[in-house]
């Protein structure tokens, strides 16, 4: 008992000593591309905070016209002004997008297509994690609805513009948590059984399967797509879980900053010569291993068809 108490007392000290080396290891993946983006148009979902904000800031720094696609417009406007001031790029725009409501997604896409002639980079970054059981405006389980179906619909609606603007890229932010995910087609909406942690994992697996099937369908179009694991990042994503917030605090020395977490998304969005790795999964700016489930083409194709059916998209 005394030994356990002593260990608990000394743990913060050991964490503090080890932190510099571990931080260096965690931040090893850095986007070193010097590509500039004048004349390019980018959309980043969930860009009013965390990884999305840092991604948008870097794209703006490189000269792109950047759309912050956010649910919270007021917060988005504050971030846009901050990015404009820091980068000197005034082409940072905020548009409302609620991925938990297909009407909002369709309205965003309609307005964007009317406003812009091009789209070169789409970063599907927004997400929810470990929510208590709830449903989107369309009756989808919240994780699957926002993290997968919302971005599936958004990408579908913007796909022709991406093709017209080729070469262009789609980056889907997934997670290492996909290894614990499964696609339960008989329980996609979590009505038969539900676990908040696993629901997040399932949706992150769906992100990778979507990326791979999208890559297969877009072969030869000039549009390429990648999924990424950003790392364990200090962000608002854990806001629904007191336990995860406590864990993030306890191991804060080992957790990436949002800027570090944005590096792999940026790498996949702008690095030259990445087209030959279309459909691959990345972590720390390198190709990463995915689970057997995530490599299952049959599941990927079935998920595509089921997603189309749920969203009212014609299947081809």
C-alpha positions in Angstrom: 0.0 0.0 0.0 2.8 2.4 0.9 4.6 1.4 -2.3 1.5 2.4 -4.4 1.1 5.7 -2.6 4.8 6.4 -3.1 4.5 5.6 -6.8 1.5 7.9 -7.2 3.4 10.7 -5.4 6.5 10.3 -7.6 4.6 9.8 -10.9 4.2 13.5 -11.6 8.0 13.9 -11.1 8.9 11.1 -13.5 6.4 12.5 -16.0 8.0 15.9 -15.8 11.5 14.5 -16.3 10.5 12.3 -19.2 8.3 14.9 -20.9 10.9 16.7 -23.1 12.0 13.4 -24.8 8.5 12.2 -25.2 7.3 15.6 -26.5 10.1 15.4 -29.1 9.0 11.9 -30.1 5.4 13.0 -30.4 6.2 16.0 -32.5 8.5 14.1 -34.9 5.9 14.3 -37.8 6.3 17.8 -39.2 5.1 19.1 -42.6 8.2 20.5 -44.1 6.7 21.4 -47.5 7.4 24.9 -48.7 4.5 24.9 -51.2 2.7 28.2 -51.4 -1.0 28.4 -52.2 -2.0 31.7 -53.9 -5.1 31.2 -56.0 -6.0 28.0 -54.2 -9.3 27.5 -52.4 -9.6 25.4 -49.2 -12.5 24.3 -47.0 -11.8 23.2 -43.4 -14.6 21.9 -41.3 -14.5 22.5 -37.6 -11.9 25.3 -38.2 -12.9 27.4 -35.2 -10.9 25.5 -32.7 -8.1 22.9 -32.2 -6.5 21.1 -35.2 -8.9 22.7 -37.6 -8.0 26.2 -36.6 -4.3 25.5 -36.9 -4.8 23.8 -40.3 -6.7 26.8 -41.6 -4.1 29.2 -40.2 -1.3 27.5 -42.0 -3.2 27.3 -45.3 -4.0 31.0 -45.0 -0.3 31.7 -44.2 0.6 30.1 -47.5 -1.8 32.3 -49.4 -4.9 30.2 -49.9 -8.5 31.5 -49.8 -9.8 29.6 -46.7 -13.3 28.8 -45.7 -13.9 28.1 -42.0 -16.9 25.8 -42.1 -18.2 26.0 -38.5 -21.3 25.4 -36.5 -20.5 28.3 -34.1 -20.4 31.4 -36.4 -19.6 33.9 -33.7 -16.6 31.9 -32.6 -15.6 31.3 -36.2 -15.6 35.1 -36.9 -13.3 35.6 -34.0 -10.9 33.0 -35.3 -11.1 34.4 -38.8 -10.1 37.8 -37.6 -7.2 36.3 -35.6 -5.9 34.4 -38.6 -6.3 37.5 -40.8 -4.2 39.5 -38.3 -1.5 36.9 -37.9 -1.1 36.0 -41.6 -2.0 39.2 -43.3 -4.3 37.2 -45.5 -7.8 38.7 -45.6 -9.2 35.9 -47.6 -10.3 33.9 -44.6 -14.1 33.4 -44.6 -16.6 31.9 -42.2 -19.6 30.0 -43.3 -22.1 28.1 -41.2 -22.0 24.3 -41.3 -23.7 22.0 -38.9 -22.7 18.4 -39.7 -25.5 17.1 -37.5 -28.1 18.4 -39.9 -28.2 17.5 -43.6 -30.2 20.6 -44.4 -27.3 22.7 -43.1 -24.8 20.7 -45.1 -26.8 21.1 -48.3 -27.2 24.8 -47.7 -23.5 25.3 -47.1 -22.6 23.4 -50.3 -25.2 25.3 -52.3 -23.9 28.7 -51.2 -20.3 27.7 -51.6 -20.9 26.4 -55.2 -22.6 29.6 -56.1 -19.8 31.7 -54.6 -16.7 29.9 -55.7 -15.4 28.7 -59.1 -12.8 26.3 -57.6 -12.1 24.0 -54.7 -8.6 22.6 -54.4 -8.5 21.3 -50.8 -11.3 19.9 -48.6 -10.3 18.9 -45.1 -13.0 17.0 -43.3 -11.7 17.7 -39.8 -14.7 18.4 -37.5 -15.8 15.7 -35.2 -17.5 14.6 -31.9 -16.1 12.2 -29.4 -17.7 10.1 -26.6 -21.1 11.8 -26.6 -23.9 10.6 -24.5 -26.4 8.7 -26.8 -28.1 11.2 -29.0 -29.2 11.6 -32.6 -28.6 14.2 -35.3 -31.5 16.2 -36.9 -31.9 13.3 -39.4 -32.0 10.6 -36.8 -28.5 9.3 -37.2 -26.4 8.3 -34.1 -24.3 11.4 -33.3 -20.8 9.9 -33.9 -21.7 8.1 -37.1 -23.9 11.1 -38.2 -21.3 13.8 -37.7 -18.0 12.1 -38.1 -18.9 9.9 -41.1 -22.3 10.7 -42.8 -22.0 14.5 -42.5 -18.6 14.5 -44.2 -19.7 11.8 -46.7 -22.6 14.1 -47.8 -20.4 17.2 -47.8 -17.8 15.6 -50.0 -20.4 14.2 -52.4 -21.9 17.7 -52.8 -18.5 19.3 -53.5 -17.1 16.5 -55.6 -17.8 17.9 -59.0 -16.1 21.2 -58.0 -13.1 19.2 -56.8 -12.9 17.4 -60.1 -13.2 20.6 -62.1 -10.4 22.1 -60.0 -8.0 19.1 -60.2 -5.4 18.4 -59.1 -7.3 18.6 -55.8 -7.3 16.7 -52.5 -9.7 15.5 -49.8 -8.2 14.8 -46.3 -10.3 12.9 -43.8 -9.3 13.2 -40.1 -9.6 9.7 -38.6 -7.9 8.3 -35.5 -5.7 5.4 -34.2 -8.9 4.5 -32.3 -10.2 3.0 -35.6 -8.4 -0.2 -34.5 -11.2 -0.8 -32.0 -13.9 0.0 -34.5 -16.3 -2.3 -36.2 -19.1 -1.5 -38.7 -22.2 -3.1 -37.3 -24.6 -2.7 -40.2 -27.5 -4.0 -38.1 -26.8 -1.3 -35.5 -25.4 1.7 -37.3 -27.6 4.0 -35.2 -26.7 2.5 -31.9 -30.3 1.6 -31.1 -29.7 -2.0 -30.1 -26.5 -1.4 -28.0 -24.4 1.7 -27.4 -21.1 2.6 -25.9 -19.9 6.2 -26.3 -16.2 5.2 -26.6 -16.7 2.5 -29.1 -19.2 4.6 -31.1 -16.3 7.1 -31.7 -14.0 4.2 -32.8 -16.7 2.9 -35.2 -17.0 6.3 -36.8 -13.2 6.7 -37.2 -13.1 3.3 -38.9 -15.8 4.6 -41.2 -13.6 7.6 -42.1 -10.8 5.3 -43.3 -13.2 3.0 -45.2 -14.8 6.0 -46.9 -11.3 7.3 -47.8 -10.3 4.1 -49.5 -13.5 3.6 -51.4 -13.5 7.3 -52.5 -9.9 6.9 -53.8 -11.0 3.8 -55.7 -13.9 5.6 -57.3 -11.9 8.8 -58.1 -8.9 7.0 -59.8 -7.8 9.0 -62.8 -10.0 12.0 -61.9 -7.1 14.2 -60.6 -8.7 14.2 -57.1 -6.8 12.2 -54.4 -7.8 11.5 -50.9 -6.1 10.5 -47.6 -7.0 9.7 -44.1 -4.9 10.8 -41.1 -4.4 10.1 -37.5 -3.4 13.5 -35.9 -2.1 12.0 -32.7 -3.4 12.5 -29.2 -4.1 16.2 -29.2 -5.0 18.7 -26.5 -8.4 19.9 -28.0 -12.1 20.4 -27.2 -12.8 16.9 -28.6 -12.9 15.3 -25.1 -15.4 17.9 -23.8 -18.1 15.2 -23.4 -16.0 12.9 -21.2 -14.9 14.0 -17.7 -12.7 10.9 -17.5 -10.9 11.7 -20.8 -10.5 15.3 -19.7 -8.8 14.0 -16.5 -6.6 11.7 -18.5 -5.6 14.5 -20.9 -4.7 16.6 -17.8 -2.8 13.8 -16.1 -0.7 13.0 -19.3 -0.6 16.6 -20.6 3.2 16.3 -20.9 2.7 13.7 -23.6 -0.1 15.2 -25.6 0.4 17.1 -28.8 -0.5 20.8 -29.2 -3.1 21.5 -31.9 -0.4 22.9 -34.1 1.5 19.6 -33.8 -1.7 17.7 -34.4 -2.4 19.6 -37.6 0.9 18.6 -39.3 -0.3 15.4 -40.9 -3.5 17.0 -42.3 -1.3 19.7 -43.8 1.2 17.2 -45.1 -1.5 15.3 -47.0 -3.2 18.5 -48.2 -0.1 20.2 -49.8 2.9 17.9 -50.1 3.9 17.4 -53.7 4.1 13.9 -55.3 1.7 12.3 -52.8 -0.7 11.3 -55.6 0.8 7.8 -55.8 -0.3 7.2 -52.3 -4.0 8.0 -53.0 -6.3 6.3 -50.4 -3.5 5.7 -47.9 -3.7 6.4 -44.1 -1.1 8.7 -42.5 0.3 9.4 -39.1 3.2 11.7 -38.2 3.5 12.6 -41.9 4.2 9.0 -42.9 2.1 6.1 -44.2 0.6 4.3 -41.3 -0.7 0.8 -40.7 -4.5 0.3 -40.5 -6.5 -2.5 -39.0 -7.7 -5.6 -41.0 -11.3 -4.1 -40.8 -10.0 -0.9 -42.4 -8.5 -2.9 -45.3 -11.7 -4.8 -46.1 -12.9 -3.7 -49.5 -16.2 -5.5 -49.2 -17.1 -3.6 -46.0 -15.9 -0.3 -47.6 -18.2 -0.8 -50.6 -21.2 -1.9 -48.5 -20.7 1.1 -46.2 -20.6 3.4 -49.2 -23.9 2.0 -50.5 -25.6 2.1 -47.1 -24.4 5.7 -46.6 -25.8 6.7 -50.0 -29.1 5.0 -49.0 -29.3 6.8 -45.7 -28.5 10.2 -47.2 -30.8 9.8 -50.3 -27.8 9.9 -52.7 -28.3 7.9 -55.9 -26.0 4.8 -56.0 -23.9 4.3 -59.1 
